[in-house]
Amino acid sequence: MLRPTPRRFSPAAFVSAALLALTAGVSSPALADDGDAKSKDVKPADAKPAIAKANVAHIKLTGSFPEAPQPEGPFGNLTQTLEKAKGRIEKAATDDRISAVLLEIDAPSVGFTKARSLRASIKAVRDAGKPVYAYFEDASTPGYLVACAADKVIAPESGGVMMVGLRAEVEFYKELFDDFQVQPEMLRVGKFKSAAEPYTRSSMSPEFREELTEVLGDIYANILATVAETRGMEQDAVDAAIDSGPHTALGAKAAGLIDEILYEDQIADLIKKDLNAGEVRVVEDYLKPKPKKYEGFSGLMDLLNDLSGETATSAAKGPKIAVIYALGPIISGKSVESPFTGAQSMGSETMIEAIDEAREDDDVKAVVLRVDSPGGSALASDLMWRALVRLKAEKPLIVSMGEVAGSGGYYIAMPGDTIIADPSTITGSIGVVGGKLAFGETFKRFGVTHDVVQFGDNAGTLSLLTPFDESEEAAMRKMLAEIYELFTKKAAEGREMDLEKLKELAGGRIYSGERAKELGLVDELGTLEDAIALAEQAAAKRFDDVDEGDELGRLNLPKPVNPFEALFENGLPGMIRMQQTAVAEAAVAAAVDALPEPLAGVAERLGTLETLAKERALVVMPFGLKVK
């Protein structure tokens, strides 16, 4: 069904009713002017310098670097997305005013895929002949992986490197359920489909342990190789450094993990010496958005334009690459935030609208689907798969996998002309799980009883009071088996692989991106930027109005709701509700992030159970992986 493109409000149309009560003090981000930036000056040395004055771009890397498009205007631009952070680093590579880059690594909350993407941007600066310095006080594994891409890694005397290896801790709830007489009724298709194990077992099955050991082993080997190559060390030496960690700065330097032990105020002198510069000026927060003031009539016009949410990229005419962000657990309906974790879910309705928009836009010449999802609803996954198949028939479709693209996440990746994964991506998990929790005995324990009248042999299938009877279980197993056959058949067709060979790789088993490439489940290893470059090449081959080497515009989808649209579609109360919801979601996400790991895992499991209660079958990963 064709969906009309939603009408977007033009700010100019509302100038006459321009809400004159708006004050001039409302703030929004703008690019920092280097001339206004704080600087640290070092007096010229006595010897004649090779460089009279060296400007050093200071960029602080902190936070989670979300990939999803953020609302434009005064309410969203301050968020440091991954795209913005990379853009600031890469701009320094081409900025003739900049001689070097200083990265302040402040506990970035990133996984291996985002760390590798940031490393690629650092490499671009080094390839441009500009040295990069990385400074941190304490570095976890992801932070260190970003830092060690620099020419020199620096920490203060009291700092340290908290890189101690990988450890997977999986929560199991069977004994808790036994205590409260909750009866988990979980069915699966696939020997390795272990998504139900936390609810039905007290420890890992041999199959679960086997696949998890293999995946973590692959990721650990990749860490060793990455650090060894970047630091010029043997992998055995890196392994020994990790085994003897954590390290103080002194121990880290002795192990070859850092280069200098300096306080932050001493770094300018180091750079001055390295560059043989007469003067060093550190440009604080290089190109970081800063608040701007809306003053007078021109300020009002700027505010209205910002509130409209139209970016230069999305509003520009001409050939474009659409990047569709498929992030979070998959659910039916519209995308929402989980009440248990505050994390974004991927709604089939929202995603299909975005896919159709890219397909129907004649300016969009190719599409990149960025998948970072553990899966979820089998139905929603299949509906999105169909929309992507329709898109692929008209335009090139390249898939880029993030940290996780398993089960339903792999399902929606299958239509891609080319699938690109990170070596550390967790993917596969081609299997199906379904079931429920029965609370009837729990209610009885607290003095609550139920009586039932039913028509239909299997009317109790969805009841949360009783376990499946023989007939209900047989019907559920038949349904899950049919969904599994559908999943594997489509996977085999998408990968152009014999069905029986595909089934040997399926069974719910998870793989690292590197191993998935060896097995033919993905095509290439690389980053989102590699996928975009490949999409541009594919567009040049497919369309006459695109030439090879053209740098195409960018359209990010799904488009975030902006306050301007919320105001005129739902009135002022609607806009206020949107802001209140955003604050509440951020609070929930922050609270969950602050929980001890076991409790945070419980919150994530509750989110899975919430989805299971609404869906007849799930294609979902058995666990989440959080890197520390």
C-alpha positions as CSV (number, residue, x, y, z in Angstrom):
1,M,0.0,0.0,0.0
2,L,1.4,3.4,-1.0
3,R,1.8,5.8,1.9
4,P,1.8,9.5,1.1
5,T,4.8,11.4,2.4
6,P,3.9,13.3,5.5
7,R,3.5,17.0,5.0
8,R,6.2,19.0,6.8
9,F,5.4,22.5,8.0
10,S,7.1,25.5,6.4
11,P,8.3,28.0,8.9
12,A,7.6,30.9,6.6
13,A,3.9,30.0,6.5
14,F,3.7,30.8,10.2
15,V,5.8,34.0,10.4
16,S,2.7,36.2,10.6
17,A,1.5,34.2,13.6
18,A,5.0,33.9,14.9
19,L,4.3,33.4,18.6
20,L,5.6,36.9,19.4
21,A,5.8,36.0,23.0
22,L,9.0,33.9,22.2
23,T,11.9,35.5,24.0
24,A,15.2,36.2,22.5
25,G,17.0,34.1,25.1
26,V,16.1,30.6,23.7
27,S,19.2,28.7,23.0
28,S,20.3,26.1,20.4
29,P,23.5,24.7,19.1
30,A,25.8,26.2,16.5
31,L,29.2,25.3,15.4
32,A,31.9,26.7,17.7
33,D,33.9,29.5,16.1
34,D,37.6,28.7,16.5
35,G,38.3,32.3,17.2
36,D,36.1,32.2,20.4
37,A,37.5,28.9,21.6
38,K,39.6,28.8,24.8
39,S,43.2,28.2,24.1
40,K,46.4,27.2,25.9
41,D,49.4,29.0,24.6
42,V,53.0,27.9,24.9
43,K,55.8,30.5,24.4
44,P,58.1,30.0,21.4
45,A,61.2,28.0,22.0
46,D,64.7,29.6,21.6
47,A,65.6,27.5,18.5
48,K,64.0,28.4,15.2
49,P,60.9,26.2,15.0
50,A,59.8,24.2,11.9
51,I,56.3,25.5,12.5
52,A,55.7,29.0,13.8
53,K,52.3,28.2,15.3
54,A,50.5,24.8,15.6
55,N,46.8,24.6,16.2
56,V,45.7,21.4,17.9
57,A,42.1,20.3,17.7
58,H,40.9,19.1,21.1
59,I,37.9,16.7,20.8
60,K,36.3,15.0,23.9
61,L,34.9,11.6,23.3
62,T,32.3,10.7,25.9
63,G,28.8,9.2,26.1
64,S,27.2,6.5,24.1
65,F,27.3,8.0,20.6
66,P,23.8,7.1,19.4
67,E,23.5,6.2,15.7
68,A,19.8,7.0,15.3
69,P,18.8,10.4,13.8
70,Q,18.2,13.0,16.5
71,P,15.5,15.7,16.4
72,E,16.8,18.9,14.8
73,G,16.6,22.3,16.3
74,P,17.2,23.5,19.9
75,F,16.0,20.2,21.4
76,G,18.3,17.7,19.7
77,N,21.4,19.1,18.2
78,L,23.5,19.0,21.4
79,T,23.5,15.2,21.3
80,Q,26.9,13.9,20.2
81,T,25.9,11.2,17.7
82,L,28.5,8.8,16.2
83,E,28.1,10.6,12.9
84,K,28.8,14.0,14.5
85,A,31.8,12.8,16.5
86,K,33.3,11.2,13.4
87,G,32.6,14.3,11.4
88,R,34.5,16.5,13.8
89,I,37.5,14.2,13.8
90,E,37.6,13.8,10.0
91,K,37.2,17.6,9.5
92,A,40.4,18.0,11.4
93,A,42.1,15.9,8.8
94,T,41.2,18.3,6.0
95,D,41.3,21.6,8.0
96,D,44.4,23.4,6.9
97,R,44.4,25.4,10.2
98,I,44.9,22.2,12.2
99,S,48.3,20.6,12.7
100,A,47.4,17.9,15.2
101,V,44.5,16.3,17.1
102,L,44.2,15.7,20.8
103,L,41.5,13.2,21.8
104,E,40.3,13.2,25.4
105,I,38.9,9.7,25.9
106,D,36.4,10.1,28.8
107,A,34.8,6.7,29.4
108,P,32.9,6.4,26.1
109,S,30.1,3.9,26.4
110,V,30.7,2.1,23.1
111,G,31.0,-1.5,21.9
112,F,33.6,-2.8,19.5
113,T,31.7,-1.7,16.3
114,K,31.5,1.9,17.3
115,A,35.1,1.8,18.6
116,R,36.2,0.5,15.2
117,S,34.3,3.2,13.4
118,L,36.0,5.9,15.6
119,R,39.3,4.3,14.9
120,A,38.7,4.6,11.1
121,S,38.2,8.4,11.6
122,I,41.4,8.6,13.6
123,K,43.2,6.8,10.8
124,A,41.9,9.4,8.3
125,V,43.7,12.1,10.4
126,R,46.9,10.1,10.5
127,D,46.7,9.4,6.8
128,A,46.5,13.1,6.2
129,G,49.9,13.4,7.9
130,K,48.7,14.9,11.1
131,P,49.6,13.3,14.4
132,V,46.9,12.2,16.9
133,Y,47.3,12.2,20.6
134,A,44.9,10.3,22.9
135,Y,44.6,11.2,26.6
136,F,42.6,9.3,29.2
137,E,42.5,9.1,33.0
138,D,41.2,5.5,33.1
139,A,40.4,3.4,30.1
140,S,38.2,0.3,29.8
141,T,38.5,-2.0,26.9
142,P,36.4,0.0,24.4
143,G,38.0,3.3,25.4
144,Y,41.5,1.8,25.1
145,L,40.7,0.4,21.6
146,V,39.8,4.0,20.5
147,A,42.8,5.5,22.2
148,C,45.4,3.1,20.8
149,A,44.5,4.1,17.3
150,A,46.4,7.4,18.0
151,D,50.1,8.0,17.4
152,K,50.7,8.5,21.1
153,V,48.6,7.3,24.1
154,I,48.9,9.4,27.3
155,A,47.7,8.9,30.9
156,P,48.4,10.8,34.1
157,E,50.5,9.2,36.8
158,S,47.4,8.2,38.8
159,G,45.6,6.9,35.8
160,G,45.3,3.3,34.5
161,V,44.1,0.8,31.9
162,M,41.2,-1.4,33.0
163,M,41.5,-3.9,30.1
164,V,41.2,-7.3,31.7
165,G,39.6,-9.5,29.0
166,L,36.1,-10.6,28.2
167,R,33.6,-12.3,30.6
168,A,30.0,-13.3,29.8
169,E,27.6,-13.5,32.7
170,V,24.2,-14.9,31.9
171,E,21.3,-14.7,34.5
172,F,19.1,-17.7,35.0
173,Y,15.7,-17.4,36.7
174,K,14.4,-21.0,37.1
175,E,15.1,-21.2,40.8
176,L,13.4,-17.8,41.3
177,F,10.4,-19.0,39.3
178,D,10.4,-22.2,41.4
179,D,10.2,-20.2,44.6
180,F,7.2,-18.3,43.4
181,Q,5.7,-21.3,41.5
182,V,5.9,-19.6,38.1
183,Q,5.8,-22.2,35.3
184,P,7.8,-21.2,32.3
185,E,6.4,-22.8,29.1
186,M,9.1,-22.2,26.5
187,L,9.4,-23.9,23.1
188,R,12.1,-23.6,20.6
189,V,13.1,-24.6,17.1
190,G,16.9,-25.0,16.7
191,K,19.4,-27.0,18.8
192,F,21.3,-23.9,19.7
193,K,18.3,-21.5,20.1
194,S,19.0,-20.7,23.7
195,A,16.9,-17.6,24.1
196,A,14.6,-19.5,26.5
197,E,17.3,-21.0,28.7
198,P,17.4,-18.2,31.2
199,Y,13.8,-19.0,32.1
200,T,13.9,-22.8,32.0
201,R,17.4,-23.7,33.3
202,S,19.8,-22.8,36.2
203,S,22.9,-22.9,34.0
204,M,24.0,-23.0,30.4
205,S,23.3,-26.0,28.2
206,P,26.4,-27.5,26.5
207,E,25.2,-26.0,23.2
208,F,24.8,-22.5,24.7
209,R,28.2,-22.7,26.3
210,E,29.8,-24.0,23.1
211,E,28.5,-21.1,20.9
212,L,29.1,-18.4,23.5
213,T,32.7,-19.7,24.0
214,E,33.3,-19.6,20.3
215,V,31.9,-16.1,19.8
216,L,33.8,-14.6,22.8
217,G,36.9,-16.3,21.6
218,D,36.6,-14.8,18.2
219,I,36.0,-11.3,19.6
220,Y,39.0,-11.7,22.1
221,A,41.3,-12.8,19.2
222,N,40.2,-9.7,17.3
223,I,41.0,-7.5,20.3
224,L,44.5,-9.0,20.5
225,A,45.1,-8.5,16.8
226,T,43.8,-4.9,16.8
227,V,46.0,-3.8,19.7
228,A,49.0,-5.7,18.5
229,E,48.9,-4.2,15.0
230,T,48.2,-0.7,16.3
231,R,50.8,-0.7,19.0
232,G,53.5,-2.7,17.1
233,M,53.4,-5.5,19.6
234,E,53.3,-9.3,19.4
235,Q,49.8,-10.7,20.2
236,D,51.3,-12.8,23.0
237,A,52.6,-9.6,24.6
238,V,49.1,-8.1,24.4
239,D,47.6,-11.2,25.8
240,A,50.1,-11.2,28.7
241,A,49.3,-7.5,29.3
242,I,45.6,-8.2,29.6
243,D,46.2,-11.2,31.8
244,S,48.3,-9.1,34.2
245,G,45.8,-6.2,34.3
246,P,44.4,-3.9,35.4
247,H,47.4,-1.6,35.2
248,T,48.4,1.7,36.7
249,A,49.8,4.2,34.2
250,L,53.3,3.0,35.2
251,G,52.4,-0.6,34.6
252,A,50.6,0.2,31.4
253,K,53.7,1.9,30.0
254,A,55.9,-0.9,31.1
255,A,53.6,-3.3,29.2
256,G,53.7,-1.2,26.1
257,L,50.1,-0.1,26.3
258,I,50.7,3.6,26.6
259,D,53.5,5.9,25.5
260,E,53.7,8.8,28.0
261,I,52.8,9.5,31.6
262,L,51.7,13.1,31.7
263,Y,49.1,15.3,33.2
264,E,46.7,17.1,30.8
265,D,48.4,20.5,31.2
266,Q,51.7,19.0,30.1
267,I,50.5,17.6,26.8
268,A,50.9,21.0,24.9
269,D,54.6,20.9,25.7
270,L,54.9,17.4,24.3
271,I,53.1,18.3,21.1
272,K,55.3,21.5,20.8
273,K,58.4,19.3,21.0
274,D,57.1,16.6,18.6
275,L,56.1,19.2,16.0
276,N,59.1,21.5,16.6
277,A,56.6,24.3,16.9
278,G,57.2,27.8,18.1
279,E,53.8,28.1,19.6
280,V,51.0,25.5,20.3
281,R,47.4,26.5,20.6
282,V,44.9,23.9,21.7
283,V,41.5,24.6,20.3
284,E,39.2,23.4,23.1
285,D,36.1,21.4,21.9
286,Y,36.9,21.8,18.3
287,L,33.7,22.2,16.2
288,K,31.5,21.2,19.1
289,P,28.0,22.6,18.8
290,K,27.4,25.5,21.2
291,P,24.3,27.4,22.1
292,K,23.3,30.3,19.9
293,K,20.9,33.1,20.7
294,Y,17.7,33.8,18.8
295,E,17.5,37.6,18.8
296,G,15.3,39.9,16.8
297,F,13.3,39.0,13.7
298,S,16.1,37.1,12.0
299,G,16.5,35.1,15.2
300,L,12.8,34.2,15.1
301,M,13.2,33.0,11.5
302,D,16.2,30.9,12.5
303,L,14.2,29.4,15.4
304,L,11.3,28.5,13.1
305,N,13.6,26.9,10.6
306,D,15.3,24.9,13.3
307,L,12.0,23.8,14.7
308,S,10.9,22.6,11.3
309,G,13.5,19.8,11.5
310,E,14.7,20.2,7.9
311,T,18.4,19.6,7.6
312,A,20.5,20.7,4.7
313,T,21.0,17.0,3.8
314,S,17.4,15.9,4.0
315,A,16.1,19.1,2.3
316,A,18.6,19.2,-0.5
317,K,17.5,18.1,-4.0
318,G,19.6,15.8,-6.1
319,P,20.8,12.2,-5.9
320,K,21.0,10.8,-2.3
321,I,21.8,7.7,-0.4
322,A,19.2,6.8,2.2
323,V,20.5,5.3,5.5
324,I,17.7,3.5,7.4
325,Y,18.6,2.9,11.0
326,A,17.1,-0.4,12.2
327,L,18.0,-0.2,15.9
328,G,16.7,-2.1,19.0
329,P,14.4,-5.0,19.7
330,I,11.8,-5.6,17.0
331,I,8.1,-5.1,17.8
332,S,4.8,-4.8,16.0
333,G,3.4,-1.3,15.5
334,K,5.2,1.9,16.0
335,S,8.7,2.3,17.5
336,V,8.6,3.0,21.2
337,E,10.9,3.1,24.2
338,S,10.9,0.1,26.6
339,P,9.4,1.0,30.0
340,F,12.0,-1.4,31.5
341,T,15.2,-0.2,30.0
342,G,14.4,3.1,28.3
343,A,16.0,1.7,25.1
344,Q,14.4,2.3,21.7
345,S,12.5,-0.5,20.1
346,M,12.1,-0.9,16.3
347,G,8.4,-0.9,15.3
348,S,7.4,-2.6,12.1
349,E,5.0,0.2,11.2
350,T,7.6,3.0,11.7
351,M,10.2,1.1,9.8
352,I,8.0,0.2,6.8
353,E,7.0,3.8,6.5
354,A,10.8,4.7,6.3
355,I,11.5,1.9,3.9
356,D,8.6,3.0,1.6
357,E,9.7,6.6,1.8
358,A,13.2,5.6,0.5
359,R,11.7,3.4,-2.2
360,E,9.3,6.1,-3.5
361,D,11.7,9.0,-3.4
362,D,13.2,9.3,-6.9
363,D,16.2,11.2,-5.5
364,V,17.2,8.2,-3.4
365,K,19.5,6.1,-5.6
366,A,20.5,3.4,-3.2
367,V,19.8,2.5,0.4
368,V,21.9,1.4,3.3
369,L,20.1,-0.5,6.1
370,R,22.0,-0.2,9.4
371,V,21.0,-3.0,11.6
372,D,21.8,-3.1,15.3
373,S,19.1,-5.4,16.8
374,P,18.9,-8.7,18.7
375,G,15.6,-9.5,16.9
376,G,12.1,-9.8,18.4
377,S,8.7,-10.3,16.9
378,A,8.7,-12.9,14.1
379,L,5.7,-11.3,12.5
380,A,7.2,-7.8,12.5
381,S,10.5,-9.1,11.2
382,D,8.7,-10.7,8.2
383,L,6.7,-7.6,7.4
384,M,9.8,-5.5,7.3
385,W,11.5,-8.2,5.2
386,R,8.8,-7.9,2.6
387,A,9.1,-4.1,2.5
388,L,12.8,-4.4,2.0
389,V,12.4,-7.0,-0.8
390,R,10.1,-4.5,-2.6
391,L,12.8,-1.8,-2.2
392,K,15.5,-4.1,-3.4
393,A,13.6,-4.7,-6.7
394,E,13.9,-1.0,-7.5
395,K,17.2,0.2,-5.9
396,P,20.4,-1.2,-4.6
397,L,20.2,-2.3,-0.9
398,I,23.4,-2.6,1.2
399,V,23.2,-3.9,4.7
400,S,25.6,-2.7,7.4
401,M,25.6,-4.7,10.7
402,G,26.4,-3.0,14.0
403,E,27.1,-4.6,17.4
404,V,24.3,-7.2,17.0
405,A,22.3,-8.4,14.0
406,G,21.0,-11.7,15.2
407,S,17.8,-13.7,14.7
408,G,15.2,-11.1,13.7
409,G,18.1,-8.7,13.1
410,Y,19.5,-11.2,10.6
411,Y,16.0,-11.8,9.2
412,I,15.7,-8.2,8.0
413,A,19.3,-8.2,6.7
414,M,18.6,-11.1,4.3
415,P,17.3,-9.1,1.4
416,G,20.5,-7.1,1.1
417,D,22.5,-7.2,-2.2
418,T,25.6,-7.1,0.0
419,I,25.8,-7.6,3.8
420,I,28.7,-6.0,5.6
421,A,29.5,-6.9,9.2
422,D,32.1,-5.8,11.7
423,P,34.4,-8.6,12.7
424,S,32.9,-8.4,16.3
425,T,29.3,-8.3,15.2
426,I,27.2,-11.0,16.8
427,T,24.9,-12.4,14.2
428,G,23.2,-15.6,13.0
429,S,20.8,-17.1,15.6
430,I,18.5,-18.3,12.9
431,G,15.9,-20.0,15.0
432,V,12.5,-19.4,16.7
433,V,11.3,-19.4,20.3
434,G,7.8,-19.1,21.7
435,G,5.9,-19.6,24.9
436,K,4.6,-18.0,28.0
437,L,4.9,-17.9,31.8
438,A,2.0,-19.5,33.7
439,F,1.1,-17.8,37.0
440,G,-1.9,-19.9,38.1
441,E,0.0,-21.6,41.0
442,T,1.5,-18.3,42.0
443,F,-2.0,-16.8,42.4
444,K,-3.1,-19.8,44.4
445,R,-0.1,-19.3,46.8
446,F,-1.5,-15.9,47.6
447,G,-5.1,-17.0,47.9
448,V,-6.3,-16.1,44.4
449,T,-8.2,-18.8,42.5
450,H,-9.8,-18.9,39.0
451,D,-12.6,-20.8,37.3
452,V,-12.8,-21.2,33.6
453,V,-15.4,-21.7,30.8
454,Q,-13.9,-22.2,27.3
455,F,-14.9,-23.2,23.8
456,G,-12.2,-24.6,21.5
457,D,-9.7,-27.3,22.3
458,N,-6.8,-24.9,22.4
459,A,-8.5,-21.9,23.9
460,G,-6.0,-21.9,26.8
461,T,-3.0,-21.5,24.6
462,L,-2.5,-17.8,25.4
463,S,-3.7,-18.0,29.0
464,L,-1.2,-16.9,31.6
465,L,-2.8,-19.1,34.3
466,T,-2.1,-22.6,33.0
467,P,0.7,-24.4,31.2
468,F,0.2,-25.8,27.7
469,D,-1.8,-29.0,27.6
470,E,-0.8,-31.7,25.1
471,S,-3.0,-30.3,22.3
472,E,-1.9,-26.7,22.9
473,E,1.8,-27.6,22.9
474,A,1.5,-29.7,19.7
475,A,-0.2,-26.8,18.0
476,M,2.4,-24.3,19.2
477,R,5.3,-26.6,18.1
478,K,3.7,-26.9,14.7
479,M,3.4,-23.2,14.3
480,L,7.0,-22.5,15.4
481,A,8.3,-25.2,13.0
482,E,6.5,-23.5,10.1
483,I,8.0,-20.1,11.0
484,Y,11.4,-21.7,11.2
485,E,11.0,-23.3,7.8
486,L,10.0,-19.9,6.4
487,F,13.0,-18.2,8.1
488,T,15.5,-20.8,6.8
489,K,14.0,-20.8,3.3
490,K,14.2,-17.1,3.0
491,A,17.7,-17.0,4.4
492,A,18.9,-19.6,1.9
493,E,17.3,-17.7,-1.0
494,G,18.8,-14.4,0.2
495,R,22.3,-15.9,0.6
496,E,22.0,-18.0,-2.6
497,M,22.8,-21.0,-0.6
498,D,21.6,-24.6,-0.7
499,L,18.8,-25.0,1.9
500,E,20.3,-28.0,3.6
501,K,23.6,-26.2,4.0
502,L,21.9,-23.1,5.4
503,K,20.1,-25.3,7.9
504,E,23.5,-26.7,9.1
505,L,24.4,-23.1,9.9
506,A,21.1,-22.3,11.4
507,G,19.6,-24.1,14.4
508,G,19.7,-20.8,16.4
509,R,23.5,-20.8,16.5
510,I,25.3,-17.4,16.9
511,Y,28.4,-16.3,15.1
512,S,30.9,-13.5,15.2
513,G,30.9,-11.3,12.1
514,E,34.3,-12.7,11.1
515,R,33.1,-16.3,11.3
516,A,29.9,-15.4,9.6
517,K,31.9,-14.2,6.6
518,E,33.8,-17.4,6.5
519,L,30.5,-19.4,6.5
520,G,28.9,-17.2,3.8
521,L,26.2,-15.6,6.1
522,V,27.7,-12.2,5.4
523,D,29.7,-10.9,2.4
524,E,32.3,-8.5,3.7
525,L,33.8,-7.0,6.8
526,G,33.7,-3.3,7.3
527,T,32.1,-0.2,8.7
528,L,29.0,1.8,8.0
529,E,31.1,4.2,5.9
530,D,32.2,1.2,3.8
531,A,28.6,0.3,3.2
532,I,27.7,3.9,2.2
533,A,30.7,3.9,-0.3
534,L,29.5,0.6,-1.7
535,A,26.0,2.0,-2.1
536,E,27.3,5.0,-4.0
537,Q,29.2,2.6,-6.4
538,A,26.0,0.5,-6.8
539,A,24.0,3.7,-7.6
540,A,26.5,4.7,-10.3
541,K,26.1,1.4,-12.0
542,R,22.3,1.4,-11.7
543,F,21.3,5.0,-12.6
544,D,22.4,7.2,-15.5
545,D,22.3,10.4,-13.5
546,V,24.9,9.2,-11.0
547,D,28.6,9.0,-12.1
548,E,31.2,6.8,-10.4
549,G,33.0,8.8,-7.8
550,D,30.1,11.2,-7.1
551,E,29.6,12.0,-3.5
552,L,25.8,11.7,-3.0
553,G,23.6,13.5,-0.5
554,R,22.4,11.7,2.6
555,L,18.9,11.1,3.9
556,N,18.7,9.6,7.4
557,L,15.5,7.6,8.2
558,P,13.2,7.1,10.1
559,K,12.9,10.9,10.6
560,P,12.6,11.8,14.3
561,V,9.5,13.7,15.4
562,N,10.4,17.4,15.9
563,P,8.7,19.8,18.3
564,F,7.4,22.0,15.4
565,E,5.3,19.1,13.9
566,A,4.2,18.0,17.4
567,L,2.9,21.5,18.1
568,F,0.8,21.9,14.9
569,E,-0.4,18.3,14.7
570,N,-1.2,17.7,18.4
571,G,-1.3,21.2,19.8
572,L,0.8,22.6,22.6
573,P,-0.2,19.7,25.0
574,G,1.2,17.2,22.4
575,M,4.5,19.0,22.2
576,I,4.7,19.1,26.0
577,R,3.9,15.4,26.3
578,M,6.7,14.7,23.8
579,Q,9.2,16.6,25.9
580,Q,8.0,15.0,29.1
581,T,8.2,11.5,27.5
582,A,11.7,12.2,26.3
583,V,12.8,13.3,29.8
584,A,11.2,10.2,31.4
585,E,12.8,7.9,28.9
586,A,16.2,9.4,29.5
587,A,15.7,9.0,33.2
588,V,14.8,5.3,32.9
589,A,17.7,4.7,30.6
590,A,20.1,6.4,33.0
591,A,18.7,4.5,36.0
592,V,19.1,1.1,34.2
593,D,22.6,2.0,33.1
594,A,23.4,2.8,36.8
595,L,22.1,-0.6,38.0
596,P,24.5,-3.4,38.9
597,E,25.0,-5.7,36.0
598,P,22.7,-8.5,37.3
599,L,19.8,-6.1,37.9
600,A,20.3,-4.4,34.5
601,G,20.1,-7.9,33.0
602,V,16.8,-8.5,34.8
603,A,15.4,-5.2,33.3
604,E,16.4,-6.5,29.8
605,R,14.8,-9.9,30.4
606,L,11.6,-8.2,31.5
607,G,11.6,-6.4,28.2
608,T,11.9,-9.7,26.4
609,L,9.0,-11.2,28.4
610,E,6.9,-8.1,27.6
611,T,7.4,-8.7,23.9
612,L,6.8,-12.5,24.3
613,A,3.4,-11.7,26.0
614,K,2.3,-9.7,23.0
615,E,3.7,-12.0,20.2
616,R,3.0,-15.6,19.3
617,A,6.7,-16.2,18.2
618,L,10.0,-14.5,18.6
619,V,13.2,-14.5,16.5
620,V,15.4,-13.1,19.2
621,M,19.0,-13.5,20.5
622,P,19.7,-15.5,23.7
623,F,21.6,-12.7,25.4
624,G,22.9,-9.2,25.2
625,L,26.6,-8.3,25.3
626,K,27.7,-5.2,27.2
627,V,31.4,-4.4,26.9
628,K,33.2,-2.9,29.8
